[in-house]
Amino acid sequence: MEILEAGRWAPSAGNSQPWNFILLKDKQVRKSVADATTNGGFLAEAAVGIAVVVDPEASNHSVEDGAIATQNMLLAAHVLGLGACWIGSYGSVYEEKVKEMLDIPKEK
Ligand SMILES: Cc1cc2nc3c(=O)[nH]c(=O)nc-3n(C[C@H](O)[C@H](O)[C@H](O)COP(=O)(O)O)c2cc1C
């Protein structure tokens, strides 16, 4: 919760807060997402994953907003003594697969 709170407090364009944080608590879901990535296999072994999703219609800087929220969460994890790593999926070949797995609307 502290990590999510750090993400929630990130600045965003026009205070749009265009993000949703999807907690990947289920091991099988983490494994499926991990298998879809090119450099994120370690997600399968992680205690939890956080998918950072932004709504491009909610902000004119949604990618930057999502990125800064992610950085806030990585820093919070570090302060708490937890290991964490960004796995990039936006614009990649597996973005569509991950959207399906996590029930993220495709049209956005
Ligand atoms: C946009 C972005 C995407 C990244 N994607 C991955 C990834 O898919 N897999 C991975 O292991 N690390 C990924 N990283 C982490 C970088 O590899 C890492 O931050 C970099 O090597 C520097 O290491 P440090 O953060 O420990 O200083 C990503 C980082 C960023 C900013």
The ligand as an SDF file (V2000), in Angstrom:
LIG
                    3D

 31 33  0  0  0  0  0  0  0  0999 V2000
   11.2170    2.2540  -19.8380 C   0  0  0  0  0  0  0  0  0  0  0  0
   11.9990    1.1810  -19.1520 C   0  0  0  0  0  0  0  0  0  0  0  0
   11.8110   -0.1290  -19.5120 C   0  0  0  0  0  0  0  0  0  0  0  0
   12.5270   -1.1510  -18.8660 C   0  0  0  0  0  0  0  0  0  0  0  0
   12.2740   -2.4380  -19.2170 N   0  0  0  0  0  0  0  0  0  0  0  0
   12.9550   -3.4330  -18.5740 C   0  0  0  0  0  0  0  0  0  0  0  0
   12.6650   -4.7970  -18.8730 C   0  0  0  0  0  0  0  0  0  0  0  0
   11.8040   -5.1120  -19.7000 O   0  0  0  0  0  0  0  0  0  0  0  0
   13.3610   -5.7500  -18.2090 N   0  0  0  0  0  0  0  0  0  0  0  0
   14.3190   -5.4300  -17.2640 C   0  0  0  0  0  0  0  0  0  0  0  0
   14.9290   -6.3450  -16.6660 O   0  0  0  0  0  0  0  0  0  0  0  0
   14.5960   -4.1420  -16.9490 N   0  0  0  0  0  0  0  0  0  0  0  0
   13.9250   -3.1560  -17.5900 C   0  0  0  0  0  0  0  0  0  0  0  0
   14.1810   -1.8460  -17.2380 N   0  0  0  0  0  0  0  0  0  0  0  0
   15.1700   -1.5550  -16.1800 C   0  0  0  0  0  0  0  0  0  0  0  0
   16.4900   -1.0690  -16.7560 C   0  0  0  0  0  0  0  0  0  0  0  0
   17.1350   -2.1310  -17.4360 O   0  0  0  0  0  0  0  0  0  0  0  0
   17.3540   -0.5310  -15.6020 C   0  0  0  0  0  0  0  0  0  0  0  0
   16.6860    0.5470  -15.0010 O   0  0  0  0  0  0  0  0  0  0  0  0
   18.7170   -0.0910  -16.1000 C   0  0  0  0  0  0  0  0  0  0  0  0
   19.4540   -1.2060  -16.5370 O   0  0  0  0  0  0  0  0  0  0  0  0
   19.5340    0.6470  -15.0140 C   0  0  0  0  0  0  0  0  0  0  0  0
   19.6580   -0.1500  -13.8670 O   0  0  0  0  0  0  0  0  0  0  0  0
   19.2670    0.4840  -12.4220 P   0  0  0  0  0  0  0  0  0  0  0  0
   17.8220    0.9340  -12.5280 O   0  0  0  0  0  0  0  0  0  0  0  0
   19.4370   -0.6770  -11.4580 O   0  0  0  0  0  0  0  0  0  0  0  0
   20.2050    1.6140  -12.1910 O   0  0  0  0  0  0  0  0  0  0  0  0
   13.4660   -0.8330  -17.8600 C   0  0  0  0  0  0  0  0  0  0  0  0
   13.6420    0.5070  -17.5070 C   0  0  0  0  0  0  0  0  0  0  0  0
   12.9260    1.5040  -18.1080 C   0  0  0  0  0  0  0  0  0  0  0  0
   13.1180    2.9470  -17.6690 C   0  0  0  0  0  0  0  0  0  0  0  0
  1  2  1  0
  2  3  1  0
  2 30  2  0
  3  4  2  0
  4  5  1  0
  4 28  1  0
  5  6  2  0
  6  7  1  0
  6 13  1  0
  7  8  2  0
  7  9  1  0
  9 10  1  0
 10 11  2  0
 10 12  1  0
 12 13  2  0
 13 14  1  0
 14 15  1  0
 14 28  1  0
 15 16  1  0
 16 17  1  0
 16 18  1  0
 18 19  1  0
 18 20  1  0
 20 21  1  0
 20 22  1  0
 22 23  1  0
 23 24  1  0
 24 25  2  0
 24 26  1  0
 24 27  1  0
 28 29  2  0
 29 30  1  0
 30 31  1  0
M  END
$$$$
